[in-house]
């Protein structure tokens, strides 16, 4: 069974220098381009180097930019199946979740992740990565905490992003209790975590907070 690599970031890009180097090394061992999944908005081409810059400095030079839609095209699916790494950008978390988790792309990402393709998620991309996707009130139009199905790349944990900025400690503890998972991870802006086989093995930036259900 292949090792599984998940990189989660509490805010937007860029990759940290150390985690970017680790992601690039894992992806470079495979053929294909690195897929960047994003919600299209004005000026997006100019913003993409913020995601790719650290990776390029560490040897990844070919990228595939996949604008997410409610119904992915066959071409998009085929391109994703041939990639060597997957980056899920930040932005509107509900749209990222619906365009990925609720479509065939979610199954493709799960399959690729299980085969050892590294997956990185920034902010919204991090929130949708666990089996339980918890979107806080500050991050959605309903102004209430949403508990939705996520990608399932982390199966016994929930994640909060912008942890200190959004004052998420009580929300994270409540999410742990409601979902019944063993642990919750709070990530500050500027903090990233490399999970190896669903266990955190390397943190870059000082803002990682862990809360175990048994200790609440």
C-alpha positions as CSV (number, residue, x, y, z in Angstrom):
1,X,0.0,0.0,0.0
2,X,1.3,3.4,-1.0
3,X,2.0,6.1,1.6
4,X,-0.6,8.8,1.6
5,X,0.5,12.5,1.7
6,X,-1.8,15.4,2.7
7,X,-0.7,18.9,3.1
8,X,-3.2,21.3,4.8
9,X,-2.7,25.0,5.3
10,X,-4.6,27.3,7.6
11,X,-4.7,30.3,5.2
12,X,-4.0,31.1,1.6
13,X,-0.8,30.5,-0.4
14,X,2.1,30.3,-0.7
15,X,3.4,26.9,0.4
16,X,6.0,27.2,3.1
17,X,9.5,26.6,1.9
18,X,9.9,23.3,3.7
19,X,6.5,21.9,3.0
20,X,6.7,23.1,-0.6
21,X,10.0,21.2,-1.0
22,X,8.4,18.0,0.5
23,X,5.4,18.2,-1.8
24,X,7.5,18.8,-4.8
25,X,9.8,15.9,-4.0
26,X,6.9,13.5,-3.6
27,X,5.2,14.7,-6.8
28,X,8.4,14.7,-8.8
29,X,8.7,10.9,-8.3
30,X,5.7,10.5,-10.6
31,X,5.0,11.5,-14.2
32,X,2.4,14.0,-15.1
33,X,1.5,17.6,-14.4
34,X,0.6,19.1,-11.0
35,X,-3.1,19.9,-10.9
36,X,-4.3,23.2,-9.5
37,X,-8.1,23.2,-8.7
38,X,-9.7,26.6,-8.3
39,X,-12.9,28.5,-8.6
40,X,-12.5,30.9,-11.5
41,X,-12.6,34.6,-10.9
42,X,-11.2,37.7,-12.6
43,X,-7.5,37.9,-12.6
44,X,-6.9,34.2,-11.7
45,X,-4.0,33.6,-14.1
46,X,-2.0,36.4,-12.4
47,X,-2.7,34.9,-9.0
48,X,-1.6,31.3,-9.7
49,X,2.2,31.9,-9.3
50,X,1.4,32.5,-5.6
51,X,0.5,28.8,-5.5
52,X,3.2,27.5,-7.8
53,X,6.2,29.6,-7.1
54,X,7.7,27.5,-4.2
55,X,6.9,24.3,-6.2
56,X,8.7,25.7,-9.3
57,X,11.8,26.5,-7.2
58,X,11.8,22.9,-6.2
59,X,11.6,21.3,-9.6
60,X,7.9,21.2,-10.5
61,X,7.5,23.0,-13.8
62,X,4.4,21.7,-15.4
63,X,1.0,22.6,-14.1
64,X,-2.6,22.0,-15.1
65,X,-5.1,24.6,-14.1
66,X,-8.6,23.1,-13.6
67,X,-11.4,25.6,-13.1
68,X,-14.1,23.8,-11.0
69,X,-17.7,23.6,-12.3
70,X,-20.8,21.8,-11.0
71,X,-20.4,19.2,-13.7
72,X,-16.8,18.3,-14.5
73,X,-16.0,17.5,-18.1
74,X,-14.6,14.2,-19.2
75,X,-11.4,16.1,-20.2
76,X,-11.0,17.5,-16.7
77,X,-11.4,14.0,-15.2
78,X,-8.9,12.5,-17.6
79,X,-6.4,15.3,-16.9
80,X,-6.8,14.8,-13.1
81,X,-6.2,11.1,-13.5
82,X,-2.8,11.7,-15.1
83,X,-1.5,14.3,-12.6
84,X,1.4,13.9,-10.2
85,X,0.0,16.1,-7.4
86,X,-3.2,18.0,-6.6
87,X,-3.5,21.4,-5.1
88,X,-7.0,22.6,-3.9
89,X,-7.0,26.4,-3.7
90,X,-8.8,28.6,-1.2
91,X,-11.9,30.7,-1.6
92,X,-15.7,30.0,-1.3
93,X,-15.7,26.8,0.8
94,X,-19.3,25.8,0.0
95,X,-18.6,26.0,-3.7
96,X,-15.3,24.1,-3.5
97,X,-17.2,21.4,-1.5
98,X,-20.1,21.1,-3.9
99,X,-17.9,21.2,-7.1
100,X,-15.5,18.6,-5.7
101,X,-17.1,16.4,-3.0
102,X,-20.5,16.3,-4.7
103,X,-19.0,15.4,-8.1
104,X,-16.9,12.6,-9.6
105,X,-13.8,14.7,-8.9
106,X,-14.1,13.8,-5.3
107,X,-13.9,10.1,-6.1
108,X,-10.9,10.7,-8.4
109,X,-9.1,12.7,-5.7
110,X,-9.7,9.9,-3.2
111,X,-8.4,7.3,-5.6
112,X,-5.3,9.3,-6.5
113,X,-4.6,10.1,-2.9
114,X,-4.8,6.4,-2.0
115,X,-2.2,5.7,-4.8
116,X,0.3,8.1,-3.2
117,X,-0.4,11.3,-5.2
118,X,0.2,14.2,-2.8
119,X,-2.8,16.4,-2.1
120,X,-2.6,20.0,-0.7
121,X,-5.5,22.1,0.5
122,X,-5.4,25.8,1.3
123,X,-8.1,27.2,3.6
124,X,-11.3,26.0,1.8
125,X,-9.2,23.1,0.4
126,X,-8.2,22.2,3.9
127,X,-11.8,22.4,5.3
128,X,-13.2,20.0,2.8
129,X,-10.4,17.4,3.2
130,X,-11.7,15.4,6.3
131,X,-14.7,13.0,6.1
132,X,-16.6,15.6,8.2
133,X,-16.4,19.0,6.6
134,X,-17.3,21.7,9.1
135,X,-17.8,25.2,7.6
136,X,-18.0,27.8,10.4
137,X,-20.7,30.5,10.4
138,X,-18.1,33.2,9.5
139,X,-17.4,31.3,6.3
140,X,-20.9,30.8,4.8
141,X,-24.0,32.7,3.8
142,X,-26.3,31.0,6.3
143,X,-24.3,32.4,9.3
144,X,-24.5,29.0,11.1
145,X,-22.0,26.2,11.4
146,X,-22.5,23.7,8.6
147,X,-21.7,20.0,9.0
148,X,-21.4,18.4,5.6
149,X,-19.8,15.4,3.9
150,X,-16.1,16.0,3.1
151,X,-13.5,14.3,0.9
152,X,-12.6,11.7,3.6
153,X,-8.8,12.1,3.2
154,X,-8.7,12.5,7.0
155,X,-11.2,10.0,8.6
156,X,-11.1,10.5,12.3
157,X,-10.4,14.3,12.6
158,X,-12.0,17.7,11.9
159,X,-10.1,20.8,10.8
160,X,-10.5,24.5,11.5
161,X,-8.6,27.1,9.4
162,X,-7.8,30.8,10.1
163,X,-8.0,29.4,13.7
164,X,-6.8,32.4,15.8
165,X,-8.1,35.0,13.3
166,X,-11.6,33.5,13.3
167,X,-11.5,32.7,17.1
168,X,-12.4,29.0,16.3
169,X,-11.4,27.2,19.5
170,X,-15.0,26.7,20.8
171,X,-16.3,25.9,17.4
172,X,-13.6,23.3,16.9
173,X,-14.3,21.7,20.3
174,X,-18.0,21.6,19.6
175,X,-17.4,20.0,16.2
176,X,-15.3,17.3,17.8
177,X,-18.1,16.5,20.2
178,X,-20.8,16.5,17.5
179,X,-18.9,14.4,14.9
180,X,-17.4,12.0,17.5
181,X,-14.0,12.1,15.9
182,X,-10.9,11.5,18.0
183,X,-9.1,14.8,17.3
184,X,-9.5,18.3,15.9
185,X,-6.7,20.4,14.3
186,X,-6.8,24.2,14.3
187,X,-4.5,25.8,11.8
188,X,-3.5,29.5,11.8
189,X,-2.8,31.6,8.8
190,X,0.8,30.9,7.7
191,X,0.8,27.4,9.2
192,X,0.9,24.2,7.2
193,X,0.9,20.5,8.2
194,X,2.1,17.4,6.3
195,X,0.0,14.4,7.2
196,X,1.6,11.0,6.4
197,X,-1.0,8.3,6.4
198,X,-3.3,10.6,8.3
199,X,-0.8,11.4,11.0
200,X,0.9,14.8,11.3
201,X,4.6,14.4,10.8
202,X,5.8,17.9,9.9
203,X,4.5,21.4,10.8
204,X,5.7,24.6,9.3
205,X,4.7,27.8,11.1
206,X,3.8,28.0,14.8
207,X,0.1,28.0,14.7
208,X,-1.1,24.3,15.0
209,X,-3.5,23.5,17.8
210,X,-4.7,20.0,18.7
211,X,-7.7,19.0,20.8
212,X,-8.4,15.4,21.6
213,X,-12.0,14.3,22.3
214,X,-10.9,12.4,25.4
215,X,-9.5,15.5,26.9
216,X,-12.5,17.8,26.3
